[in-house]
């Protein structure tokens, strides 16, 4: 389990805020925050790769027309 730290909460305009110490910094410039009961969890946004994107897509239920696509003519060498 990670080391615990006592932190102070403060106001930043109308928002409540907490400073994140350098040893607890998250990578990147975005994070996801959610609650579990009285716990507040902040985790980095993971960059998704192409494979993850393709796996999340649903197949298209459509038939495509046949395309007559003959092979290219052989190159002529002079």
SULLINWO-V26877 format. One record per residue. N is the residue number from 1. RES is the residue in three letters. PSI is psi in degrees with one decimal (* if undefined). Layout:
N & RES & PSI
N & RES & PSI
This chain:
1 & UNK & 145.1
2 & UNK & 155.7
3 & UNK & 139.4
4 & UNK & 147.4
5 & UNK & 142.8
6 & UNK & 125.0
7 & UNK & 160.0
8 & UNK & 139.7
9 & UNK & 148.3
10 & UNK & 169.5
11 & UNK & 136.8
12 & UNK & 91.6
13 & UNK & -124.8
14 & UNK & 1.4
15 & UNK & 147.4
16 & UNK & 140.7
17 & UNK & 163.2
18 & UNK & 141.3
19 & UNK & 138.3
20 & UNK & 118.3
21 & UNK & 157.0
22 & UNK & -35.6
23 & UNK & -10.2
24 & UNK & 6.6
25 & UNK & 147.5
26 & UNK & 151.4
27 & UNK & 155.0
28 & UNK & -167.2
29 & UNK & 15.7
30 & UNK & 151.6
31 & UNK & 163.7
32 & UNK & 132.7
33 & UNK & 134.5
34 & UNK & 163.7
35 & UNK & 142.3
36 & UNK & 95.3
37 & UNK & -121.1
38 & UNK & 10.2
39 & UNK & 142.9
40 & UNK & 122.6
41 & UNK & 128.7
42 & UNK & 123.7
43 & UNK & 151.5
44 & UNK & 151.6
45 & UNK & 123.5
46 & UNK & 132.2
47 & UNK & 130.0
48 & UNK & 138.6
49 & UNK & 175.7
50 & UNK & -40.1
51 & UNK & -40.8
52 & UNK & -39.5
53 & UNK & -47.4
54 & UNK & -37.7
55 & UNK & -27.5
56 & UNK & -11.4
57 & UNK & 146.6
58 & UNK & 144.8
59 & UNK & 150.1
60 & UNK & 127.1
61 & UNK & 73.4
62 & UNK & 141.3
63 & UNK & 137.7
64 & UNK & 147.0
65 & UNK & 152.0
66 & UNK & 139.9
67 & UNK & 125.2
68 & UNK & 107.0
69 & UNK & 83.2
70 & UNK & 154.4
71 & UNK & 153.7
72 & UNK & 152.7
73 & UNK & 145.0
74 & UNK & 147.5
75 & UNK & 141.2
76 & UNK & 129.6
77 & UNK & 126.4
78 & UNK & *
